[in-house]
Amino acid sequence: MDRRFQRQLRSESRRPRQRGPLDGEEAQPQVHRNALIMFASKVTGKVIEDQDDYWPIFVILEALLTFILWVIGATSEEEFFSAKAGLDSIFPGRTNMATHQDCADLRFQVWRWLTYQFSHSGLSHLGLNIFMLLVVGIRLERYHGHWRTLVIFNLGVICAAFNFAVIDGHASLIGMSGGVYALMGMTFGSLILNWHDTRYRRPELFMLVLLFLLDLAFAYFDSTSADSETSHSAHFGGYAAGVILGVLVGRNLDEEEQIQHAKTLRCERILQGIFASTGAVALLLVFAWMAQWPPRTLSDTTPWCWNRQVFNQSMFPDEFRYHCVRCQDQQCISMFEAMPNTEKVSFRICQQAGWSYSQ
């Protein structure tokens, strides 16, 4: 017998034989053994968790730029860690999101819709936003790509500004949480499009719903505080934009496997049409609301653009205290500015205490 053939036989005899199924048993398919296998759902074809085709370039650059701008601004402040700093430190009062400053109309300074994301009110505010950006954004960008993530993040920032103007338009807004919430909404939109292509779709849906409900709870309890600087209206605006845009332009694995998912794609096209119509109607309503001057909000439809607290016993003889007043034109403003005891006050405090005079 050929020696080479003899060596091959001996090598085969040393290999451990694979155990086959016993009589009456069915062969069990091999599964991916990890701690989350008990939460996995059946997936056919491509799987989202395996589609890491891009580097998270945009997310990392966004985090770095925002951090550097804040550090540059905060170094000139007395309280470094609690400094309100960023791009607004370089251009004071010109980059935050606001519809008016007293009765100066800022609605047409459209750069504010984007630039407010580059300022934050302290290291904790900045750190939380960057942490959430990296946690949510890295995975999204690795799957959806750079341009989709960049566009949806920044459109989320813009839509957050719009929702803020409608619901909380007398205040001022900074921070990139609108974009972060847009990425969270994009995650939900991506889950809708790729439900049957997501291995851990149920735990992911549970976490998204839980986070949304927690934010609703925080918004409710936070709304009772006059000192609150958190804009939940911006959060919800960014989140809604992320869901709609995630469904409209997010990466869809069904499109990459059209033959296997033709029926699902038809349903998704109908859903995309509904989402596109909803988004267009919402934008038209927002523009119609913002076109009104003086500004007003959904919770308080009285138009005004100037507020102060006034101590004047001849005008308010009943109580020995300061009273909140608000105006919508220069004649009213001039009347109160001529009074000796007129001071600035947060309109949020006046909302809690009540307005004593409204023009």
Secondary structure, DSSP 4 states (H G I P E B T S, - for coil): --HHHHHHHHHHHHSPPPPPPPTTPPPPPP---STTGGG-----S--GGG---S--HHHHHHHHHHHHHHHHHHTTSSSSTT--EEHHHHSTTTSSB-SEETTEE-TT-TTHHHHGGGEESSHHHHHHHHHHHHHHHHHHHHHH-HHHHHHHHHHHHHHHHHHHHHHHTTS-B-SSHHHHHHHHHHHHHHHHHTGGG-TTHHHHHHHHHHHHHHHHHHHHHHTT-TT----HHHHHHHHHHHHHHHHHHS--HHHHTTTTTHHHHHHHHHHHHHHHHHHHHHHHHHHHHHTSSS---SS-----SEEEEE--TTTS-S-SS-EEEEESSHHHHHHHHTSSSEE---HHHHHHH--SEE-
